[in-house]
Structure formats: C-alpha cells, structure tokens
C-alpha cells in the first residue's frame, strides 16, 4: 500500500507545475463579486428586521394567549371570596 502511495506522489512530482499567471486577478475578481453580494444583502436589511420583529410579536402574542387559556377559572361559589353571594354572613346580614 505504501508503494502505491509513493508511486502516486512521484507521478505528481513529475508533472509540470501549474501556471500561477492570472491567479491574483482571479482572486480579486472573486472578492469583488462577494462584496457586490454584500451590498445586495444590505438592501434586504429592513425586510429582515421587519421579519424578525413580526416573528417576535407573533410569538409573544401566541404565548400570552396560551397562558390566558390555561388560567384557572374561579369557581362560582367560594367560601373565602369577597363576592360570596351565598355565604351565611351575606344571607343573614340582610340586603
């Protein structure tokens, strides 16, 4: 297995080196292309911000509605309630 690897490395060594002429220009053109994409993405910043604010608002609204739906309902008759219409003290004390 080592012989195969050695043979492949030797074959790579014998190949002529690649030309590096024009590499710098290609790198700079790629950088400029990426910078152009940044400018386009900056134009979408208000839309992204609005989307995040809307998502947070919907999450808060949904959470508030869910907690209100889970709140316990006060029973109609409660002994220690301030509004105990059927409490003995209320019935005996008069109107």
Secondary structure in CASP SS format (residue, H / E / C, confidence):
PFRMAT SS
TARGET T0000
AUTHOR 0000-0000-0000
METHOD secondary structure of the structure
MODEL  1
X C 1.00
X H 1.00
X H 1.00
X H 1.00
X H 1.00
X H 1.00
X H 1.00
X H 1.00
X H 1.00
X H 1.00
X H 1.00
X H 1.00
X H 1.00
X H 1.00
X C 1.00
X C 1.00
X C 1.00
X C 1.00
X C 1.00
X C 1.00
X C 1.00
X C 1.00
X H 1.00
X H 1.00
X H 1.00
X H 1.00
X H 1.00
X H 1.00
X H 1.00
X H 1.00
X H 1.00
X H 1.00
X H 1.00
X H 1.00
X H 1.00
X H 1.00
X H 1.00
X H 1.00
X H 1.00
X H 1.00
X H 1.00
X H 1.00
X H 1.00
X C 1.00
X H 1.00
X H 1.00
X H 1.00
X H 1.00
X H 1.00
X H 1.00
X H 1.00
X H 1.00
X H 1.00
X H 1.00
X H 1.00
X H 1.00
X H 1.00
X H 1.00
X H 1.00
X H 1.00
X H 1.00
X H 1.00
X H 1.00
X H 1.00
X H 1.00
X H 1.00
X H 1.00
X H 1.00
X H 1.00
X H 1.00
X C 1.00
X C 1.00
X C 1.00
X C 1.00
X C 1.00
X C 1.00
X C 1.00
X C 1.00
X C 1.00
X C 1.00
X C 1.00
X C 1.00
X C 1.00
X C 1.00
X C 1.00
X C 1.00
X C 1.00
X H 1.00
X H 1.00
X H 1.00
X H 1.00
X H 1.00
X C 1.00
X C 1.00
X C 1.00
END
